[in-house]
Amino acid sequence: MNWPRTGDWAIAVGTAAILLVTGFSRDESPVLGYVLLLAGALALAACRQAPVAVLAATGASALAYQAVGLDVPALAYLFAVYAAVRAGHRIVTAAATVVMIVAIPVALLVSPGDFAVHEAIMHGRDVLQLAWLVAAAAAGEAVRQAERRADEAERTREETARRRADEERLHIARELHDSLTHQISVIKVQAEVAVHLANKRGEDVPDALVAIRDAGREAARELRATLEALRSDDTVPPHGLADVPGLVQRARQTGLDATLTVDGDRGDLPSAVDRTGYRIVQESLTNISRHAAATTASVRIGYRPGALVIRVDDNGVAGTHAATPVPGVGLTGMRERVTALGGRLLAEPRADGGFTVEAELPVDRTP
């Protein structure tokens, strides 16, 4: 529920105070008149939440305290007219005002006061002057139009920002296409030709050459997927944790004894967490193949309540006490990805040899 704001209460209380002071300064009136006056003024506190209801309440209050003999201007109704027009209820406000103009003389007629109806109409008493009503309605309409223009300006800024982001994505896609596609294609084609010629001659194909061929194919596929993602607004990641078994299998093809262990229920993961988890495993296995001189590697994925934990261990030389690991671009990229998601990354040598990469990513599974 939306409660009235402090400013709305300040207007309501201030209006009530002005009307009460005005009423007390005039002839003595019954207590009921002051109660009705106070109720109409305090109703203004809800003018943002229910402008039409407040319009009706203040109008009825003004008619009622006029009928019991309290000759006080309908100031609260003027505020209600402003609020209703500002909220866009112009027709309802116009209809209510017509009813008020017709009903005020009737209220004066039944009033126990000593002033006549024709005198109130001819001299334009300050109970409900038409000029003040027009001014209140005009002020409400002006504010409404100003707020509408401000909203349109905000939407325009958001659309401009989205358009610039789209243009930047297209620019990046073109740059990647121009700078990488040719080189990767050459590597892939040369490796495939070398494998084909070796098979044709009946020679043993080196595992390294097969790994280069497969890596070229995978790089070309990933580049195409990346370019498609940059060219479109599709937020579905091209790779996720469901693709990790493929990474482990390709690591085995290079001669690495790689294993995969999965604990817990995967459930629904945020796309950013799913994509980051895949990239951590991919980068870790790549580093092991390139730099660790390892023979074994283990990948463990744990789905815990509120967290995803990924750990990759190897028995390479990077973890010996004589070697000091230097963070490279891959490790820095992993740390940036994990930090951006509010997680933590541990990458350090193991006491018994080898290297460990462990990442913990927070997961909000609330629907």
Backbone torsions as a table, in degrees:
resi	resn	phi	psi	omega
1	MET	NA	137.3	179.0
2	ASN	-92.6	112.6	-179.5
3	TRP	-85.6	153.9	178.2
4	PRO	-57.6	145.9	179.2
5	ARG	-79.7	166.8	179.5
6	THR	-62.9	-39.3	178.9
7	GLY	-62.5	-38.2	178.4
8	ASP	-65.1	-40.1	177.2
9	TRP	-66.1	-36.3	179.3
10	ALA	-64.2	-40.8	177.3
11	ILE	-64.4	-43.8	-178.7
12	ALA	-62.5	-47.2	-178.5
13	VAL	-67.3	-41.1	178.3
14	GLY	-62.7	-42.1	177.4
15	THR	-63.6	-42.7	178.6
16	ALA	-60.6	-41.5	-179.7
17	ALA	-63.9	-44.1	180.0
18	ILE	-61.7	-44.5	-178.5
19	LEU	-67.5	-38.8	179.0
20	LEU	-65.8	-42.7	178.2
21	VAL	-62.5	-42.0	178.2
22	THR	-63.1	-42.1	179.9
23	GLY	-65.9	-41.8	-179.4
24	PHE	-67.4	-26.6	-177.7
25	SER	-78.0	-9.2	-179.0
26	ARG	-106.1	-163.7	-176.5
27	ASP	-61.3	156.2	-179.3
28	GLU	-65.6	134.2	-178.6
29	SER	-128.8	160.8	179.8
30	PRO	-64.4	154.4	-179.6
31	VAL	-60.6	-33.0	-179.4
32	LEU	-58.3	-36.6	179.1
33	GLY	-61.5	-41.1	179.5
34	TYR	-70.6	-33.6	176.7
35	VAL	-64.9	-44.2	178.5
36	LEU	-64.1	-41.2	178.7
37	LEU	-61.5	-45.2	-179.2
38	LEU	-65.1	-40.4	-179.5
39	ALA	-64.0	-42.6	179.4
40	GLY	-64.8	-39.4	-179.7
41	ALA	-68.1	-43.9	-178.1
42	LEU	-69.7	-21.0	176.9
43	ALA	-62.8	-20.6	180.0
44	LEU	-62.4	-18.3	179.7
45	ALA	-61.4	-24.3	-178.4
46	ALA	-103.3	20.3	-174.0
47	CYS	-67.5	-25.6	177.9
48	ARG	-79.6	-37.2	-176.7
49	GLN	-78.3	-38.2	-176.4
50	ALA	-142.2	72.9	-174.7
51	PRO	-63.1	-37.4	-179.3
52	VAL	-68.8	-42.5	178.8
53	ALA	-63.8	-39.4	178.5
54	VAL	-67.4	-37.1	176.6
55	LEU	-59.3	-45.4	179.0
56	ALA	-66.5	-40.6	-177.5
57	ALA	-66.8	-44.8	180.0
58	THR	-68.2	-36.8	176.9
59	GLY	-64.5	-46.0	179.1
60	ALA	-63.8	-37.8	179.0
61	SER	-63.4	-43.6	-179.8
62	ALA	-63.5	-42.4	177.9
63	LEU	-63.7	-40.6	-175.8
64	ALA	-68.0	-46.1	-177.5
65	TYR	-74.9	-20.7	170.8
66	GLN	-69.9	-39.1	-177.9
67	ALA	-67.1	-30.0	180.0
68	VAL	-89.1	3.1	172.8
69	GLY	102.2	12.6	179.1
70	LEU	-96.1	105.3	-175.4
71	ASP	-88.4	84.8	-178.1
72	VAL	-131.3	137.5	179.5
73	PRO	-57.6	148.7	-179.8
74	ALA	-84.2	60.9	-177.3
75	LEU	-64.0	-39.3	-179.6
76	ALA	-62.9	-36.4	179.2
77	TYR	-66.4	-35.3	177.0
78	LEU	-62.0	-43.2	176.1
79	PHE	-62.3	-39.2	-180.0
80	ALA	-65.9	-38.1	176.0
81	VAL	-60.7	-45.5	178.2
82	TYR	-58.6	-47.4	-177.3
83	ALA	-66.1	-39.8	-178.3
84	ALA	-68.1	-42.4	178.4
85	VAL	-66.9	-38.8	177.9
86	ARG	-60.8	-34.6	178.9
87	ALA	-79.8	-3.6	176.8
88	GLY	97.8	6.1	-177.8
89	HIS	-93.4	63.0	-175.0
90	ARG	-71.6	-43.9	-177.5
91	ILE	-66.3	-44.1	179.0
92	VAL	-61.8	-41.3	-179.8
93	THR	-65.2	-42.3	178.7
94	ALA	-62.5	-42.8	179.5
95	ALA	-64.5	-42.0	179.7
96	ALA	-65.3	-36.5	-179.9
97	THR	-67.8	-39.6	176.5
98	VAL	-60.9	-42.5	178.1
99	VAL	-61.8	-40.9	179.7
100	MET	-64.1	-43.2	-178.9
101	ILE	-61.9	-37.4	179.2
102	VAL	-75.5	-35.9	-172.9
103	ALA	-82.1	-25.8	-178.0
104	ILE	-58.7	-46.9	177.7
105	PRO	-59.3	-35.4	177.9
106	VAL	-65.4	-40.9	178.2
107	ALA	-64.5	-37.9	178.0
108	LEU	-68.2	-32.4	-179.1
109	LEU	-67.2	-40.5	-178.7
110	VAL	-85.7	-5.4	-178.4
111	SER	-68.7	143.9	177.5
112	PRO	-75.0	1.9	-179.0
113	GLY	-68.4	170.7	-175.9
114	ASP	-104.0	26.0	177.5
115	PHE	-113.7	148.8	-173.6
116	ALA	-92.3	158.7	-178.5
117	VAL	-65.2	-44.9	-177.0
118	HIS	-64.4	-31.3	177.6
119	GLU	-66.8	-38.6	179.9
120	ALA	-65.9	-39.0	-177.8
121	ILE	-74.4	-44.9	-173.6
122	MET	-69.2	-37.3	-176.4
123	HIS	-95.1	5.4	175.3
124	GLY	56.5	59.4	-178.9
125	ARG	-60.1	155.0	-175.1
126	ASP	-77.4	13.1	177.4
127	VAL	-64.0	-49.4	-178.1
128	LEU	-155.2	75.2	-179.1
129	GLN	-77.3	138.3	-176.4
130	LEU	-64.2	-34.6	-179.2
131	ALA	-62.8	-40.1	179.4
132	TRP	-67.7	-35.7	178.1
133	LEU	-65.0	-44.3	178.4
134	VAL	-62.1	-41.6	-179.9
135	ALA	-64.0	-42.2	179.6
136	ALA	-64.2	-43.6	179.3
137	ALA	-65.3	-41.0	179.4
138	ALA	-63.9	-40.4	178.5
139	ALA	-63.8	-42.0	178.3
140	GLY	-63.6	-40.9	178.9
141	GLU	-66.4	-39.7	179.8
142	ALA	-62.8	-44.1	179.2
143	VAL	-65.6	-40.1	179.4
144	ARG	-61.5	-43.0	178.7
145	GLN	-65.7	-38.7	178.8
146	ALA	-64.4	-42.3	178.7
147	GLU	-66.3	-37.9	178.1
148	ARG	-63.9	-43.1	178.1
149	ARG	-64.5	-36.8	177.9
150	ALA	-65.0	-40.7	177.8
151	ASP	-64.4	-41.5	178.8
152	GLU	-64.7	-38.4	177.7
153	ALA	-64.3	-38.6	178.9
154	GLU	-65.9	-42.8	177.8
155	ARG	-63.7	-37.4	178.3
156	THR	-64.0	-41.0	178.1
157	ARG	-63.7	-40.8	179.4
158	GLU	-65.2	-42.0	178.5
159	GLU	-64.3	-38.7	177.7
160	THR	-63.6	-42.1	179.5
161	ALA	-63.8	-41.6	178.7
162	ARG	-65.2	-39.4	179.6
163	ARG	-64.5	-41.2	178.4
164	ARG	-65.7	-37.0	177.5
165	ALA	-64.5	-40.4	177.4
166	ASP	-62.5	-43.2	179.2
167	GLU	-62.8	-38.6	179.2
168	GLU	-67.1	-39.3	177.2
169	ARG	-61.3	-42.9	179.2
170	LEU	-64.4	-37.6	178.2
171	HIS	-64.5	-44.4	178.4
172	ILE	-62.5	-41.3	179.5
173	ALA	-61.0	-42.5	178.6
174	ARG	-64.2	-41.6	179.9
175	GLU	-63.7	-43.7	178.4
176	LEU	-63.0	-42.3	-179.8
177	HIS	-61.8	-44.9	-177.0
178	ASP	-69.1	-36.8	-171.9
179	SER	-91.4	-26.8	-171.7
180	LEU	-113.9	-35.0	-172.7
181	THR	-58.2	-45.6	-177.8
182	HIS	-62.7	-48.7	-176.9
183	GLN	-62.6	-43.4	-180.0
184	ILE	-65.5	-39.0	178.9
185	SER	-62.7	-40.4	178.5
186	VAL	-63.1	-46.1	179.6
187	ILE	-59.7	-46.0	-178.0
188	LYS	-63.5	-46.8	-178.2
189	VAL	-64.2	-43.6	180.0
190	GLN	-62.5	-41.8	179.8
191	ALA	-66.2	-41.4	179.7
192	GLU	-65.6	-39.2	177.2
193	VAL	-63.9	-42.4	179.8
194	ALA	-63.5	-42.0	177.9
195	VAL	-64.6	-42.5	-179.6
196	HIS	-62.3	-44.3	-179.6
197	LEU	-65.3	-39.3	178.3
198	ALA	-64.0	-42.1	178.1
199	ASN	-66.0	-36.3	-179.6
200	LYS	-65.8	-35.2	179.5
201	ARG	-83.1	-6.6	-177.5
202	GLY	79.7	18.6	-179.8
203	GLU	-89.2	156.7	175.0
204	ASP	-72.1	130.7	179.3
205	VAL	-86.8	121.3	179.7
206	PRO	-59.0	142.5	178.6
207	ASP	-60.2	-35.0	-179.4
208	ALA	-63.7	-37.7	-179.8
209	LEU	-68.5	-39.8	177.0
210	VAL	-64.4	-40.0	179.1
211	ALA	-64.4	-38.7	177.6
212	ILE	-63.7	-43.1	179.1
213	ARG	-61.4	-47.1	-178.8
214	ASP	-66.6	-38.1	178.5
215	ALA	-66.1	-36.8	177.0
216	GLY	-63.8	-42.5	177.6
217	ARG	-61.9	-45.8	-178.9
218	GLU	-65.1	-40.8	179.5
219	ALA	-63.4	-41.5	178.3
220	ALA	-63.6	-41.4	179.5
221	ARG	-65.2	-43.2	-179.7
222	GLU	-66.3	-37.6	178.9
223	LEU	-64.7	-41.4	177.5
224	ARG	-62.3	-42.9	179.7
225	ALA	-64.1	-39.0	179.1
226	THR	-65.4	-41.9	179.1
227	LEU	-64.8	-39.8	178.1
228	GLU	-64.2	-39.8	179.3
229	ALA	-66.0	-37.8	178.8
230	LEU	-70.3	-30.2	-177.7
231	ARG	-82.0	-12.6	-176.4
232	SER	-128.0	173.5	177.9
233	ASP	-95.4	9.8	-177.8
234	ASP	-66.7	124.2	-177.5
235	THR	-96.1	1.5	179.0
236	VAL	-72.5	122.0	-175.9
237	PRO	-69.0	143.3	179.5
238	PRO	-68.3	-23.7	-179.9
239	HIS	-136.0	149.0	177.0
240	GLY	-150.4	-172.2	-178.0
241	LEU	-63.4	-22.7	177.0
242	ALA	-65.5	-18.5	-179.6
243	ASP	-93.7	-1.1	-178.4
244	VAL	-62.0	-39.9	177.3
245	PRO	-55.2	-34.7	176.1
246	GLY	-64.8	-38.1	176.3
247	LEU	-62.0	-45.1	-179.2
248	VAL	-64.0	-39.8	179.7
249	GLN	-63.9	-42.6	178.6
250	ARG	-66.5	-33.7	176.1
251	ALA	-63.8	-36.2	178.0
252	ARG	-65.3	-34.5	-178.8
253	GLN	-66.0	-19.5	177.3
254	THR	-86.5	1.1	-179.7
255	GLY	98.9	0.4	-179.8
256	LEU	-86.8	130.6	177.1
257	ASP	-80.1	87.4	-174.9
258	ALA	-104.5	138.8	179.4
259	THR	-127.1	156.3	179.6
260	LEU	-129.7	130.2	177.1
261	THR	-127.8	129.9	-179.8
262	VAL	-122.7	126.8	179.0
263	ASP	-120.1	138.1	174.6
264	GLY	91.7	175.4	-178.3
265	ASP	-94.7	124.5	-176.9
266	ARG	-63.9	-47.1	-179.3
267	GLY	62.5	-158.4	178.7
268	ASP	-94.8	115.5	178.7
269	LEU	-102.9	145.0	171.0
270	PRO	-58.5	143.0	-176.1
271	SER	-58.7	-36.3	-179.2
272	ALA	-65.7	-39.9	178.4
273	VAL	-68.1	-43.4	179.5
274	ASP	-59.9	-45.3	-179.6
275	ARG	-66.7	-42.5	-179.3
276	THR	-65.2	-39.8	177.8
277	GLY	-59.6	-42.5	177.5
278	TYR	-62.2	-45.2	-177.5
279	ARG	-64.7	-35.0	178.8
280	ILE	-63.7	-46.9	178.7
281	VAL	-64.2	-42.9	-179.2
282	GLN	-61.0	-47.8	-178.2
283	GLU	-67.1	-37.9	179.8
284	SER	-64.2	-46.3	179.5
285	LEU	-66.6	-35.2	176.9
286	THR	-63.9	-44.5	178.6
287	ASN	-63.1	-37.5	179.4
288	ILE	-64.2	-44.6	-178.7
289	SER	-65.7	-36.1	-174.2
290	ARG	-85.4	-39.4	-165.6
291	HIS	-121.3	-20.6	-167.8
292	ALA	-88.5	-18.9	-173.9
293	ALA	53.2	40.9	-177.4
294	ALA	-91.9	157.7	175.6
295	THR	-109.6	-21.6	179.8
296	THR	-131.7	152.2	175.7
297	ALA	-151.3	140.9	179.3
298	SER	-126.3	134.2	178.0
299	VAL	-114.8	124.1	178.8
300	ARG	-122.1	127.0	178.1
301	ILE	-118.5	119.4	-179.0
302	GLY	-117.3	121.4	175.9
303	TYR	-95.7	104.7	-178.1
304	ARG	-109.0	163.7	176.8
305	PRO	-61.5	113.3	177.6
306	GLY	81.6	7.2	-177.3
307	ALA	-157.2	150.6	170.4
308	LEU	-115.4	125.7	-177.9
309	VAL	-116.9	126.4	179.2
310	ILE	-123.2	131.3	179.1
311	ARG	-135.5	131.4	178.2
312	VAL	-126.4	121.1	-179.8
313	ASP	-118.3	150.1	174.3
314	ASP	-143.2	170.0	179.7
315	ASN	-112.7	30.8	-176.8
316	GLY	-77.1	-175.5	-175.5
317	VAL	-82.8	-10.7	-176.5
318	ALA	-65.9	-20.1	-177.2
319	GLY	-93.2	-0.2	178.6
320	THR	-69.2	152.6	-177.6
321	HIS	-66.1	-20.4	-179.1
322	ALA	-79.1	-15.3	-177.6
323	ALA	-109.0	136.8	177.9
324	THR	-110.7	114.9	-177.0
325	PRO	-69.3	139.2	178.1
326	VAL	-110.5	120.7	-179.0
327	PRO	-59.7	126.3	178.2
328	GLY	-101.2	-169.2	-178.7
329	VAL	-64.7	-39.6	-179.9
330	GLY	-62.6	-47.3	179.7
331	LEU	-65.2	-39.4	177.7
332	THR	-63.8	-41.5	177.9
333	GLY	-63.2	-40.8	177.0
334	MET	-60.5	-45.7	-178.3
335	ARG	-62.7	-40.0	179.1
336	GLU	-65.1	-41.1	178.7
337	ARG	-62.6	-46.1	-177.5
338	VAL	-66.4	-44.4	-179.5
339	THR	-62.6	-38.5	-179.5
340	ALA	-62.1	-27.8	179.7
341	LEU	-93.5	5.8	178.9
342	GLY	80.2	19.2	-179.5
343	GLY	-101.8	-167.3	179.0
344	ARG	-134.2	150.1	-179.6
345	LEU	-129.6	131.6	175.6
346	LEU	-117.2	122.8	178.4
347	ALA	-137.6	107.6	-174.4
348	GLU	-159.2	161.0	176.0
349	PRO	-67.4	151.7	175.6
350	ARG	-92.8	150.7	-178.1
351	ALA	-63.5	-32.2	-178.2
352	ASP	-95.8	16.4	178.2
353	GLY	100.7	148.6	-178.2
354	GLY	95.6	-172.3	-175.3
355	PHE	-136.4	149.0	-179.4
356	THR	-126.1	133.8	169.6
357	VAL	-121.8	118.8	-179.3
358	GLU	-130.2	127.1	179.8
359	ALA	-125.1	137.7	174.9
360	GLU	-122.7	119.1	-177.2
361	LEU	-114.4	127.9	177.9
362	PRO	-68.3	141.7	-178.3
363	VAL	-129.0	120.1	174.8
364	ASP	-96.3	108.1	-176.1
365	ARG	-97.1	9.6	178.3
366	THR	-69.2	139.1	-177.7
367	PRO	-71.3	NA	NA
